[in-house]
Amino acid sequence: MEKLFCLGVALGMVGGALLVANSYKARSLVKKSQAEIMQKVDEMMDERLKMMEGGDEEKKTATKKK
């Protein structure tokens, strides 16, 4: 059962790759989606970096007060 599922997934990926390779609309849709995902990931990373920097500053001021 698992082998059949894996075979279906592999064939689906190959079929999708062929579809995207031969269709301009599909290719542009994939590129647009990749750009949107990368933008969201960049925003999330910026937020996490700001949170980490804020936490470090709080620790530094707490140790200076002691």
C-alpha positions as a Markdown table, in Angstrom:
| # | Residue | x | y | z |
|---|---|---|---|---|
| 1 | Met | 0.0 | 0.0 | 0.0 |
| 2 | Glu | 2.8 | 2.4 | 0.9 |
| 3 | Lys | 4.7 | 1.6 | -2.2 |
| 4 | Leu | 1.7 | 2.3 | -4.3 |
| 5 | Phe | 1.2 | 5.6 | -2.6 |
| 6 | Cys | 4.8 | 6.6 | -3.1 |
| 7 | Leu | 4.6 | 5.6 | -6.7 |
| 8 | Gly | 1.5 | 7.8 | -7.1 |
| 9 | Val | 3.2 | 10.8 | -5.5 |
| 10 | Ala | 6.3 | 10.4 | -7.7 |
| 11 | Leu | 4.1 | 10.2 | -10.8 |
| 12 | Gly | 2.2 | 13.2 | -9.7 |
| 13 | Met | 5.3 | 15.2 | -9.2 |
| 14 | Val | 6.7 | 14.2 | -12.6 |
| 15 | Gly | 3.3 | 15.1 | -14.3 |
| 16 | Gly | 3.2 | 18.4 | -12.5 |
| 17 | Ala | 6.8 | 19.2 | -13.5 |
| 18 | Leu | 6.0 | 18.4 | -17.1 |
| 19 | Leu | 2.9 | 20.6 | -17.0 |
| 20 | Val | 4.8 | 23.5 | -15.6 |
| 21 | Ala | 7.7 | 23.1 | -18.0 |
| 22 | Asn | 5.3 | 23.2 | -21.0 |
| 23 | Ser | 2.9 | 25.9 | -19.9 |
| 24 | Tyr | 3.8 | 29.6 | -19.6 |
| 25 | Lys | 0.8 | 30.4 | -17.4 |
| 26 | Ala | 1.6 | 27.6 | -15.0 |
| 27 | Arg | 5.3 | 28.5 | -14.9 |
| 28 | Ser | 4.5 | 32.2 | -14.2 |
| 29 | Leu | 2.1 | 31.1 | -11.5 |
| 30 | Val | 4.8 | 29.0 | -9.8 |
| 31 | Lys | 7.3 | 31.9 | -9.9 |
| 32 | Lys | 4.7 | 34.3 | -8.5 |
| 33 | Ser | 3.9 | 31.9 | -5.7 |
| 34 | Gln | 7.6 | 31.3 | -4.9 |
| 35 | Ala | 8.2 | 35.1 | -4.7 |
| 36 | Glu | 5.2 | 35.5 | -2.3 |
| 37 | Ile | 6.4 | 32.7 | -0.1 |
| 38 | Met | 10.0 | 34.1 | 0.1 |
| 39 | Gln | 8.6 | 37.6 | 1.0 |
| 40 | Lys | 6.5 | 36.1 | 3.8 |
| 41 | Val | 9.5 | 34.1 | 5.1 |
| 42 | Asp | 11.7 | 37.2 | 5.1 |
| 43 | Glu | 9.0 | 39.1 | 7.1 |
| 44 | Met | 8.8 | 36.3 | 9.6 |
| 45 | Met | 12.6 | 36.2 | 10.0 |
| 46 | Asp | 12.8 | 39.9 | 10.5 |
| 47 | Glu | 10.1 | 39.7 | 13.2 |
| 48 | Arg | 12.0 | 36.9 | 15.0 |
| 49 | Leu | 15.3 | 38.8 | 14.8 |
| 50 | Lys | 13.7 | 41.8 | 16.3 |
| 51 | Met | 12.2 | 39.7 | 19.1 |
| 52 | Met | 15.6 | 38.1 | 19.8 |
| 53 | Glu | 17.3 | 41.5 | 19.8 |
| 54 | Gly | 14.7 | 42.9 | 22.2 |
| 55 | Gly | 15.2 | 39.9 | 24.5 |
| 56 | Asp | 19.0 | 40.4 | 24.5 |
| 57 | Glu | 18.6 | 44.1 | 25.4 |
| 58 | Glu | 16.3 | 43.3 | 28.3 |
| 59 | Lys | 18.9 | 40.7 | 29.7 |
| 60 | Lys | 21.7 | 43.3 | 29.4 |
| 61 | Thr | 19.8 | 46.0 | 31.3 |
| 62 | Ala | 18.8 | 43.5 | 34.0 |
| 63 | Thr | 22.4 | 42.4 | 34.6 |
| 64 | Lys | 23.6 | 46.0 | 34.7 |
| 65 | Lys | 21.0 | 46.9 | 37.4 |
| 66 | Lys | 22.4 | 44.1 | 39.7 |
